[in-house]
Amino acid sequence: MSANLATVPGVPCVDGIAMAEPIPCDRPGAPAYQPVLAIEPGPGGTGWCVTARNLGRDRVAAMEGGAEPSLHVTVAEAGGPEDDLPDISGGYDILGDGVRFIPHFTFDSGVLFRATLELHTPGRPDLAEVHILEFSFPGEMRAMETKVSHVFPSSDVLPENLLRLYIRFSNPMQRGRAAANIEILGPDGTPVLDILYRSPVELWDRSMTCLTILLDPGRLKRGVGPNRALGPPLAAGLRYTLAIGTGMMDMYGRPLSEAFARSFIVSDAVRTPIVIEEWKISPPAAESHDSLDLSFPRSLDWAQLWQGIAVTSATGQPIDGRIDIDLGETRWRFTPDEPWRAGGHSVFVSPDLEDICGNTPYEPFDAPFRSTEQVAFKTAPRLIPFVVGMP
């Protein structure tokens, strides 16, 4: 069978921000049973590894029984015969749905590597399904200083019941250092105790460049024990500072180039559902690449805005394009890959979309517990119709 060949960029961009993470070769919309090759952070969040997933129970069981993994990684020499390339030295971990290759030494920057996955047909050893992923890490990555690039929410005024913060770093980071290096300082400049929820496992994204920090949910929900004993984590009217120390370390063993601090004023709590009817929509013109703009009366969750809103055609098919988020996460802009077609369209809004306080379109964050029937009733997505007209 022919090989599925894909090349992985070294530093893709998301929201205009350079990210030092190779992108998996297979499409996100591929069927769940289709084998997938990907580059992922290694165990413990240090270094990089190659994974092959969706291999099926029989293949995984065979590897657990001692069969040689069908995943191999080599240096990809341009124009050279593949059979002459030696395998990269490394070890394997058997996963629930596949296998992980962990190199004994860190992948060198500026070198093109090739991961090859051969899946033989049962009873026909002469037939094999071959997947190939070529990837590299840019040579200039090691020269890039490591710093905090963005913090979301980006507003300088945040509500008393703020649920989470997202911290973006310029390079992939190591795990296990957030508790000792990230804290909230009070108006007097000293750390505020018991304000952050210290998760047993740090909440990094797959690129290891974005860390989610939660404020203690038990202190946010009114009537819950921690809230009764200690009150909310933040107090309206006061100024706080997010402080990040240089002890945060990137995957190359380098500390932050400088400590980071960002201050914010706390406003009154927001405890009402997201009211989609209050959004303002600015439709584009047909045959153009103009952006579709959505404006919100209050900031929505930065991370969920990338996944919780989509644009569909009149037939319900998703439309591909680029998303931009700005104005303190109160504006969502969508620019299509292809020119707009005249006619009806819709904006799809996930029922799980949240604002920065955890409120959804159906209920506030600290609403009473719901019955199974209520949960089923309040989980339908919302559609906002709009018309693309001729200019």
C-alpha positions in Angstrom: 0.0 0.0 0.0 1.2 3.5 -0.6 2.7 5.5 2.2 0.8 8.4 3.8 3.5 11.0 3.7 3.2 14.3 5.6 5.7 16.9 6.7 5.3 18.6 10.1 6.3 22.3 10.4 8.7 23.0 13.2 7.1 26.1 14.7 3.4 26.5 13.9 1.4 29.6 15.0 -1.8 29.8 17.0 -3.4 33.2 17.4 -0.3 34.7 15.9 1.9 33.3 18.6 4.9 31.1 17.6 4.7 27.7 19.3 7.6 25.3 19.5 5.5 22.2 18.9 5.4 19.9 15.8 1.8 19.3 14.6 0.5 15.7 14.2 0.4 14.6 10.6 -3.1 13.2 10.6 -6.2 15.4 10.3 -8.0 16.1 13.6 -11.2 14.9 11.9 -9.8 11.5 11.0 -11.9 8.5 12.1 -11.2 7.2 15.6 -10.1 3.8 14.2 -7.5 5.3 11.8 -3.9 5.0 13.0 -2.4 8.3 14.0 1.3 9.3 14.2 2.1 12.3 16.3 4.9 14.2 18.1 4.1 14.7 21.8 5.9 15.8 25.0 7.7 12.9 26.6 6.7 11.3 29.9 7.0 13.8 32.7 6.8 16.7 30.3 10.5 16.7 29.3 11.8 16.2 25.8 9.7 14.9 22.8 8.6 11.4 21.7 6.8 9.8 18.8 3.4 8.1 19.4 1.4 5.8 17.2 -2.2 5.5 18.4 -5.5 3.8 17.3 -3.6 0.6 16.5 -6.3 -1.7 17.7 -6.5 -4.2 20.6 -5.0 -7.1 18.7 -1.8 -5.2 17.7 -1.4 -3.7 21.2 -1.9 -7.2 22.8 0.8 -8.6 20.5 3.3 -6.0 21.5 2.5 -6.6 25.2 3.2 -10.3 24.5 6.7 -9.4 23.2 6.1 -8.7 19.5 8.5 -6.1 18.1 6.8 -2.6 17.7 6.1 -1.6 14.1 7.2 2.0 14.8 10.7 3.1 13.8 12.4 6.5 13.8 15.3 7.4 11.6 17.2 10.5 10.3 15.6 11.4 7.0 18.4 11.9 4.5 17.2 13.8 1.4 17.5 11.5 -1.6 19.0 8.6 0.4 17.6 5.0 0.3 15.4 4.4 3.3 16.7 0.9 3.9 20.2 2.3 4.6 19.1 4.6 7.4 19.8 3.3 10.9 17.1 3.5 13.6 17.4 6.2 16.2 18.3 4.6 19.6 15.4 4.6 22.0 12.9 2.7 24.0 9.2 1.9 23.8 6.2 2.2 26.1 3.1 0.2 25.2 0.0 2.4 25.5 -3.7 1.5 25.8 -4.3 2.1 22.1 -0.8 2.1 20.7 2.9 2.6 21.3 5.3 5.4 22.3 8.9 5.8 21.1 11.2 7.7 23.5 14.7 8.5 22.1 17.6 7.9 24.4 19.0 11.3 23.4 17.1 14.5 22.7 16.1 15.1 19.1 18.7 17.5 17.6 17.4 20.9 16.3 17.6 21.5 12.5 17.6 17.8 11.6 14.8 16.1 9.6 13.6 12.9 11.2 11.2 10.3 9.7 8.8 8.1 11.8 7.6 5.0 9.9 4.6 2.9 11.1 4.1 -0.5 9.3 0.9 -2.3 9.9 0.9 -5.8 8.3 -2.3 -7.4 7.1 -3.1 -10.6 9.1 -2.3 -13.6 7.0 -0.7 -11.5 4.3 2.8 -10.5 5.5 3.5 -9.2 2.0 0.9 -6.5 2.4 1.5 -3.6 4.8 -0.2 -0.3 5.5 2.5 2.3 5.9 2.2 5.7 7.6 5.1 8.2 7.5 5.7 11.3 9.5 8.6 13.6 8.8 9.4 16.2 11.5 12.1 18.6 12.7 12.7 21.1 15.4 14.0 24.5 14.2 17.6 25.2 14.7 16.9 28.7 16.2 14.7 27.3 19.0 17.6 26.9 21.4 18.5 30.5 20.8 15.0 31.8 21.7 14.9 33.1 25.2 12.2 31.6 27.4 9.6 34.1 28.8 6.0 34.5 29.6 4.4 35.7 26.3 0.7 36.1 27.3 -1.7 35.8 30.2 -5.4 35.3 29.8 -7.8 36.8 30.7 -6.0 39.8 29.3 -8.1 42.5 31.0 -6.6 44.6 33.9 -10.0 44.4 35.6 -11.2 40.9 36.6 -14.3 39.7 38.5 -14.2 38.6 42.1 -15.2 35.0 41.1 -12.6 34.6 38.4 -12.2 30.8 37.8 -8.9 30.4 35.9 -5.9 31.9 34.3 -4.0 30.8 31.3 -0.2 31.4 31.1 1.5 31.2 27.8 5.3 30.6 27.5 7.5 31.2 24.5 9.0 27.7 24.6 7.9 24.2 25.9 8.3 24.0 29.6 9.0 21.3 32.2 6.4 20.0 34.7 6.6 20.2 38.4 7.7 23.8 39.0 4.5 25.8 39.1 3.7 25.4 42.8 7.0 26.9 43.8 7.1 29.7 41.2 3.6 30.9 40.6 1.6 32.8 43.2 -0.9 35.6 43.7 0.3 38.6 45.7 -2.1 40.7 47.7 -2.3 44.5 47.9 0.7 44.6 50.3 2.9 42.6 47.9 2.9 39.4 50.0 1.6 36.0 48.8 -2.0 35.3 49.5 -2.4 31.8 51.0 -4.9 29.2 49.9 -6.0 31.2 46.8 -4.9 28.8 44.1 -6.0 25.2 43.6 -2.9 23.1 43.4 -3.8 20.3 41.1 -1.9 16.9 41.7 -1.0 17.1 38.0 -0.1 20.5 36.4 -2.6 21.4 33.7 -0.5 21.9 30.6 -1.6 21.7 27.0 -0.1 19.2 24.6 2.5 21.7 23.4 3.7 22.3 27.0 3.5 26.0 26.3 0.2 26.9 28.0 -0.5 26.3 31.7 -3.9 26.5 33.3 -4.1 27.9 36.8 -7.3 27.5 38.8 -8.5 29.6 41.6 -9.8 27.4 44.4 -13.3 26.3 43.1 -14.4 25.5 46.7 -14.0 29.1 47.7 -15.9 30.3 44.6 -19.1 28.3 45.1 -21.2 30.0 47.6 -22.5 27.8 50.4 -19.6 25.3 50.1 -17.4 24.6 53.1 -14.2 26.5 51.9 -16.3 29.4 50.8 -18.0 29.6 54.2 -14.8 29.3 56.1 -12.5 31.5 54.0 -14.7 33.5 51.7 -13.9 34.0 47.9 -10.3 33.9 46.8 -10.3 37.5 45.6 -11.9 40.6 47.2 -13.7 43.2 45.0 -12.0 46.6 45.0 -8.5 45.3 45.8 -5.4 45.0 43.5 -3.6 41.7 43.1 -0.5 40.6 41.2 0.2 37.4 39.4 3.9 36.7 40.0 5.9 34.1 38.1 9.5 33.3 39.2 12.5 32.5 37.2 12.5 28.9 38.6 10.1 27.9 35.8 12.3 25.8 33.5 11.9 25.1 29.8 12.6 21.7 28.2 16.2 22.6 27.5 16.9 23.2 31.2 16.9 27.0 30.9 15.1 29.2 33.5 12.8 32.1 32.5 14.9 35.0 31.2 13.2 37.3 33.7 10.6 37.1 36.4 7.1 38.1 35.3 4.4 40.1 37.1 1.0 41.4 36.1 -1.4 43.4 38.3 -5.2 43.6 38.1 -8.0 45.2 39.9 -10.9 43.0 41.2 -14.5 44.0 40.3 -17.8 42.6 41.5 -18.6 38.9 40.9 -20.5 37.8 37.8 -23.0 35.1 38.6 -25.4 35.1 35.6 -25.5 32.8 32.6 -24.1 33.9 29.2 -26.9 35.6 27.4 -26.3 34.8 23.7 -29.2 37.2 22.7 -27.0 40.1 23.9 -24.2 39.2 21.4 -23.7 41.5 18.5 -23.0 39.9 15.1 -21.5 41.7 12.1 -22.1 39.6 8.9 -19.6 39.8 6.0 -20.4 40.4 2.4 -20.7 37.6 -0.2 -17.7 36.8 -2.5 -15.3 38.4 0.1 -12.8 37.2 2.7 -14.2 39.7 5.2 -14.3 38.5 8.8 -17.5 37.6 10.7 -17.4 39.4 14.0 -19.1 38.5 17.2 -19.0 41.0 20.1 -19.8 39.9 23.7 -20.9 42.2 26.6 -18.3 40.5 28.9 -15.1 38.5 28.6 -15.5 34.8 27.6 -13.0 32.0 28.4 -10.0 32.4 26.1 -9.2 28.7 25.6 -12.8 27.7 25.0 -13.4 30.4 22.4 -11.2 28.4 20.0 -13.4 25.3 20.3 -16.8 26.4 21.5 -17.8 28.6 18.6 -17.9 27.5 14.9 -19.5 28.7 11.6 -21.6 26.4 9.5 -23.2 26.7 6.0 -26.9 26.6 5.2 -26.6 22.8 5.0 -24.9 22.5 8.4 -21.4 21.8 7.1 -18.5 23.4 9.1 -16.7 26.2 7.3 -12.9 26.3 7.5 -11.1 29.5 8.4 -9.0 31.4 10.9 -10.1 32.5 14.3 -8.9 35.7 16.1 -9.7 36.7 19.6 -9.1 40.2 20.9 -10.5 43.2 22.9 -10.0 41.4 26.2 -11.7 38.3 24.9 -14.9 40.2 24.1 -14.6 39.9 20.3 -14.4 36.7 18.2 -13.5 37.1 14.6 -13.7 34.4 11.9 -12.0 34.8 8.4 -12.9 32.0 6.0 -10.4 30.1 3.8 -12.7 30.5 0.8 -14.8 33.5 -0.1 -18.2 33.7 1.6 -21.2 32.4 -0.4 -24.4 34.4 -0.4 -27.2 32.9 1.7 -28.0 31.7 5.1 -25.4 30.6 7.6 -25.2 29.8 11.3 -22.9 30.3 14.3 -22.7 27.2 16.4 -22.3 27.8 20.1 -21.4 24.9 22.4 -23.5 24.5 25.5 -20.2 24.1 27.4 -18.8 27.5 26.4 -17.9 29.5 29.6 -17.1 33.0 30.5 -14.1 33.7 32.7 -16.1 32.9 35.8 -17.3 29.5 34.6 -20.8 30.6 33.7 -22.4 28.8 30.7 -25.3 29.8 28.4 -27.5 27.6 30.6 -26.5 28.4 34.2 -24.1 30.2 36.5 -21.0 28.4 37.8 -22.3 28.1 41.4 -25.9 27.0 40.4 -27.6 24.3 42.6 -26.9 20.7 41.6 -29.2 19.5 38.8 -31.1 16.3 38.3 -30.3 14.0 35.4 -33.4 15.2 33.6 -32.3 18.8 34.0 -28.8 18.1 32.7 -30.2 16.4 29.6 -32.6 19.3 29.0 -29.9 22.0 29.2 -27.2 20.6 27.0 -28.3 21.4 23.5 -26.0 23.6 21.4 -27.3 27.0 20.2 -27.4 28.2 16.6 -27.3 31.9 15.7 -28.6 32.4 12.1 -27.1 35.1 9.9 -27.3 36.0 6.2 -24.4 36.7 3.9 -25.7 39.2 1.4 -24.3 40.7 -1.8 -22.3 43.9 -1.3 
